[in-house]
Amino acid sequence: MQKGSNAVMGHKKIWAMLLSMTLLISLLSGCGGSSDKAAENGSTGSEASANLNMEGFPIVKEPITLTMMGQDVGMQNWQDMEFFKQMQEKTGIKFDFRNAPLDSFDTKRNLVFASGDYPDVFFSGQLKAADEVNYGGQGVLIPLEGLIDKYAPNLKKILDEHPDIRKSITTPDGHIYALPNIDLDAGWYRGPLWYNGKFLKALGIDKVPSTTEELYTYLKRVKDEDPNGNGKKDEIPFVSVKLDDVRMWLLGSWGIFNEQIYADREDKVHYTPMEPGYKQYLTFLNRLWNDGLLDKETFSQTDEQKKAKGKNNQVALFADYHAYFTLGGDPSQDDPMYAPVKSEVVGSPVAAKHPGLVRGVFAITNKNKHPEATMRWVDYLYSTEGADLISSGPEGVLWKYTNKADFTKEKLEVPGGKDREEYRATLTPDYGVVLPKVSNEDTKRGFEDDFARWLKKETSEKIDPISKVPFPSVYLSQDEQSEASAKLSDLDTYVKQMEAKFVTGQEPLSNWDKYIETCKKMGGERVAEIYQAAYDRWKQG
């Protein structure tokens, strides 16, 4: 009996040693052993699972408290926001917040990673792709795909119906380490260009330009014919801030979808600043500059200075999220959206479509002892009801349902007559940062006024027919990321400098070949190769 007992004890010691060795190897190799188990099985196998309700609310049988780190925009302490109060009441999950100010969040987050003192959850974490790859590979961020499949029916449905989204949040090792913000009704890739409607009317133009020559002619007329009617030659035909706000829209006239990296319709990846179409874009802008049609302060002014010119009724064509942001006044249908214009390039114009995806906004760390409950908590935000709550605050304050069956809503008067957006920012953290949630036609239903419907019509007629996502959200390996980042850092500086010189004539376009040779030496072709490989991996899923 004693001998058998000793044998049993011996076996237990051996298994304990093997288990310890396995765990040690796991930690040393950075594979995050228990995290992989969570990914594969969708469960920690811990006592926390017994406290979990698989469906309905509350999520947990006994309340739990987790730590959360996010970006604080300074409008309201998160613990005082009605969103978190209602979520705590609904789910049984409370959060202790370890936030950092918006302008220093990246630094604070990096310090947290370096210290090892992680929160249970990053929320509005804005994790970079490299963070997901590096800290996911080290086991700091746990894999989420198994948890999604078992505990996140709302998100799983979206990923199943939109496989490109799943591909775009899956790292090269096959894991999902962070959840995205998803907009299934996304519009522009960037705020579009707008025409000053008063100028069009003064010049008797009832149809916006459709070719580069028509655009040139219009801008020339603005300069010469005094459309603001003040008897002065103070009109600025085309206004910009360092071309960053207009570059992508103009490049579409020469068949280019994006300003740095894009894949064409044949799935070939290009580094834009080395493309022949980029030279044609520079040539056109140089022509505008020489003829006084492009603002002479383009490369020195701020956005505020640009807007001041708009409010003074001096500008004819400009970029902004809405025209009235620059021109002043109220939302108006009098200022038409720019339609990308055709050039001599076959197949032009083209436009960039927003991918409807922002990655890295929510992650669970290996400190979290309740990943299943945490996944159920965040999954609610991928339902229309949960998205309504986080987007607009609790029902009955700024809005209410008029038909809950199809999620039709209407706005309510802001308490105390305060600014709607600023008041909303005291109710929910969904202000000035990107959060995990879904946006779709249901979340917007009832909130669209005549102006919003007009915007959608302008977009559907002028942008949608010629647009595609210029490049999917891909992941690079650590080596690829290091090489691409180093090359692009130097290239971006050089390209921006040369763009300004080519446009203003400080550098003649006859030196284009010399510019291309420099780009090649700096690694422009290699950058395209790196992203081509990543794109090919992404296509294979």
Secondary structure, DSSP 8 states (H G I E B T S, - for coil): -HHHHHHHHHHHHHHHHHHHHHHHHHHHHT--HHHHHHHHHS---SHHHHTB-SSSS-SBSS-EEEEEE-EE-SSS-GGG-HHHHHHHHHHSEEEEE--EEGGGHHHHHHHHHHHT---SEEES----HHHHHHHHHTTSB---HHHHHHH-HHHHHHHHH-HHHHHHT--TTS---SEEEEETT--BSS--EEE-HHHHHHTT--S---BHHHHHHHHHHHHHS-TT-SSSS--EEE--STTTTTHHHHHGGGT---SSEEE-TTS-EEEGGGSHHHHHHHHHHHHHHHTT-B-TTTTT--HHHHHHHHHTT-EEEEE-SSHHHHH-SS--SSS-B----B-SSTT---EEB--SEEEEEEEEBTT-S-HHHHHHHHHGGGSHHHHHHHHH-STTTSEEEEETTTTEEEE---GGG--HHHHHTTT-S-SSS--S-EE-HHHHTTT--HHHHHHHHHHHHHTGGGEE-SS------HHHHHHHHHHHHHHHHHHHHHHHHHHHTSS-GGGHHHHHHHHHHTTHHHHHHHHHHHHHHHHH-
